[in-house]
Amino acid sequence: MVLVHSQTPDGRFCAEWLQAYAERKGLHVEIRQVNELSDADAETFNRGLSRLVRVLAEAIRVTLAIIQRYLRLLTSAATTG
Protein backbone atom coordinates (compact mmCIF):
# COMPACT_ATOMS: atom_id res chain seq x y z
CA MET A 1 0.00 0.00 0.00
CA VAL A 2 1.25 3.47 -0.83
CA LEU A 3 0.08 6.50 1.14
CA VAL A 4 0.62 9.85 -0.53
CA HIS A 5 0.63 13.07 1.47
CA SER A 6 1.18 16.76 0.98
CA GLN A 7 4.26 18.62 2.20
CA THR A 8 2.59 19.74 5.42
CA PRO A 9 2.87 18.65 9.04
CA ASP A 10 -0.79 17.60 9.02
CA GLY A 11 -0.36 15.57 5.85
CA ARG A 12 2.72 13.81 7.25
CA PHE A 13 1.02 13.17 10.59
CA CYS A 14 -2.03 11.59 8.93
CA ALA A 15 0.09 9.42 6.63
CA GLU A 16 2.25 8.20 9.53
CA TRP A 17 -0.81 7.49 11.67
CA LEU A 18 -2.46 5.50 8.87
CA GLN A 19 0.81 3.69 8.19
CA ALA A 20 1.11 2.60 11.83
CA TYR A 21 -2.52 1.46 11.87
CA ALA A 22 -2.20 -0.52 8.64
CA GLU A 23 1.07 -2.13 9.72
CA ARG A 24 -0.57 -3.27 12.96
CA LYS A 25 -3.08 -5.02 10.70
CA GLY A 26 -0.23 -6.75 8.88
CA LEU A 27 -0.06 -4.59 5.76
CA HIS A 28 3.13 -3.27 4.22
CA VAL A 29 2.87 0.50 3.76
CA GLU A 30 5.08 3.03 2.01
CA ILE A 31 4.69 6.76 2.49
CA ARG A 32 5.37 9.20 -0.34
CA GLN A 33 5.45 12.96 0.08
CA VAL A 34 4.34 15.17 -2.80
CA ASN A 35 6.22 18.46 -2.71
CA GLU A 36 4.49 21.70 -3.70
CA LEU A 37 1.01 20.20 -3.34
CA SER A 38 -0.27 23.42 -1.85
CA ASP A 39 -2.93 25.99 -2.57
CA ALA A 40 -0.47 28.86 -2.00
CA ASP A 41 -0.87 29.96 -5.63
CA ALA A 42 -1.96 28.45 -8.94
CA GLU A 43 1.55 27.83 -10.26
CA THR A 44 2.65 25.96 -7.12
CA PHE A 45 -0.56 23.95 -7.11
CA ASN A 46 -0.10 22.93 -10.75
CA ARG A 47 3.48 21.80 -10.09
CA GLY A 48 2.22 19.84 -7.11
CA LEU A 49 -0.47 18.16 -9.19
CA SER A 50 2.13 17.17 -11.79
CA ARG A 51 4.26 15.65 -9.05
CA LEU A 52 1.24 13.84 -7.62
CA VAL A 53 0.52 12.28 -11.01
CA ARG A 54 4.15 11.13 -11.30
CA VAL A 55 4.09 9.57 -7.81
CA LEU A 56 0.81 7.77 -8.54
CA ALA A 57 2.00 6.57 -11.95
CA GLU A 58 5.18 5.14 -10.42
CA ALA A 59 3.19 3.35 -7.71
CA ILE A 60 0.94 1.85 -10.39
CA ARG A 61 3.94 0.74 -12.50
CA VAL A 62 5.53 -0.99 -9.51
CA THR A 63 2.27 -2.69 -8.55
CA LEU A 64 1.68 -3.93 -12.10
CA ALA A 65 5.22 -5.32 -12.28
CA ILE A 66 4.64 -7.25 -9.04
CA ILE A 67 1.33 -8.62 -10.32
CA GLN A 68 2.92 -9.67 -13.62
CA ARG A 69 5.72 -11.54 -11.79
CA TYR A 70 3.16 -13.26 -9.57
CA LEU A 71 1.05 -14.30 -12.58
CA ARG A 72 4.13 -15.68 -14.36
CA LEU A 73 4.94 -17.75 -11.28
CA LEU A 74 1.38 -19.06 -11.12
CA THR A 75 1.39 -19.91 -14.82
CA SER A 76 4.74 -21.62 -14.52
CA ALA A 77 3.62 -23.64 -11.49
CA ALA A 78 0.41 -24.67 -13.25
CA THR A 79 2.23 -25.93 -16.34
CA THR A 80 4.94 -27.80 -14.41
CA GLY A 81 2.74 -29.14 -11.62
C-alpha positions as CSV (number, residue, x, y, z in Angstrom):
1,M,0.0,0.0,0.0
2,V,1.3,3.5,-0.8
3,L,0.1,6.5,1.1
4,V,0.6,9.8,-0.5
5,H,0.6,13.1,1.5
6,S,1.2,16.8,1.0
7,Q,4.3,18.6,2.2
8,T,2.6,19.7,5.4
9,P,2.9,18.7,9.0
10,D,-0.8,17.6,9.0
11,G,-0.4,15.6,5.8
12,R,2.7,13.8,7.2
13,F,1.0,13.2,10.6
14,C,-2.0,11.6,8.9
15,A,0.1,9.4,6.6
16,E,2.3,8.2,9.5
17,W,-0.8,7.5,11.7
18,L,-2.5,5.5,8.9
19,Q,0.8,3.7,8.2
20,A,1.1,2.6,11.8
21,Y,-2.5,1.5,11.9
22,A,-2.2,-0.5,8.6
23,E,1.1,-2.1,9.7
24,R,-0.6,-3.3,13.0
25,K,-3.1,-5.0,10.7
26,G,-0.2,-6.8,8.9
27,L,-0.1,-4.6,5.8
28,H,3.1,-3.3,4.2
29,V,2.9,0.5,3.8
30,E,5.1,3.0,2.0
31,I,4.7,6.8,2.5
32,R,5.4,9.2,-0.3
33,Q,5.4,13.0,0.1
34,V,4.3,15.2,-2.8
35,N,6.2,18.5,-2.7
36,E,4.5,21.7,-3.7
37,L,1.0,20.2,-3.3
38,S,-0.3,23.4,-1.9
39,D,-2.9,26.0,-2.6
40,A,-0.5,28.9,-2.0
41,D,-0.9,30.0,-5.6
42,A,-2.0,28.5,-8.9
43,E,1.6,27.8,-10.3
44,T,2.7,26.0,-7.1
45,F,-0.6,24.0,-7.1
46,N,-0.1,22.9,-10.8
47,R,3.5,21.8,-10.1
48,G,2.2,19.8,-7.1
49,L,-0.5,18.2,-9.2
50,S,2.1,17.2,-11.8
51,R,4.3,15.7,-9.1
52,L,1.2,13.8,-7.6
53,V,0.5,12.3,-11.0
54,R,4.2,11.1,-11.3
55,V,4.1,9.6,-7.8
56,L,0.8,7.8,-8.5
57,A,2.0,6.6,-12.0
58,E,5.2,5.1,-10.4
59,A,3.2,3.4,-7.7
60,I,0.9,1.8,-10.4
61,R,3.9,0.7,-12.5
62,V,5.5,-1.0,-9.5
63,T,2.3,-2.7,-8.6
64,L,1.7,-3.9,-12.1
65,A,5.2,-5.3,-12.3
66,I,4.6,-7.3,-9.0
67,I,1.3,-8.6,-10.3
68,Q,2.9,-9.7,-13.6
69,R,5.7,-11.5,-11.8
70,Y,3.2,-13.3,-9.6
71,L,1.0,-14.3,-12.6
72,R,4.1,-15.7,-14.4
73,L,4.9,-17.8,-11.3
74,L,1.4,-19.1,-11.1
75,T,1.4,-19.9,-14.8
76,S,4.7,-21.6,-14.5
77,A,3.6,-23.6,-11.5
78,A,0.4,-24.7,-13.3
79,T,2.2,-25.9,-16.3
80,T,4.9,-27.8,-14.4
81,G,2.7,-29.1,-11.6
